[in-house]
Amino acid sequence: QIDCPFRKADEILAEFEENRPDVVFVDFHAETTSEKRVMGFYLDGRVSAIAGTHTHVPTADEQILSKGTGYITDAGMCGPYDSSIGVDKNIMIKDLITQVPQKKEVAETGKVEIGGVLFDIDKNGKCKKVKRIREII
């Protein structure tokens, strides 16, 4: 059984209460954008930055939250550009049209997408700048 991610974040942060690192970065691997957004608000001021992952689609909502935490809902992905989260698009089309599970294979031709986010964190652990990165090569 999986614990609540909000309670788990509190538990992990409490472990560092006496010997807190200068920078705390959270990679929140979650399904929904709303869950990622709420986690950002929940951790605002307690962590330096939070980047959502898992959906593989970069969001254009990078920002510094009101208490100094850098935030983005999804940092995007690194992998085949002309694909469905890295999987060959034709396999995914067949999978969804036929409702018969297909062996997922990485798309191996075409352009590559490089996605991520750069957080500029000051010596107090607060975010001063957020820059979304997305290159198609």
Order of alpha helices (4+ residues) and beta strands (2+ residues): alpha-beta-alpha-beta-beta-beta-beta-beta-beta-alpha-beta-beta
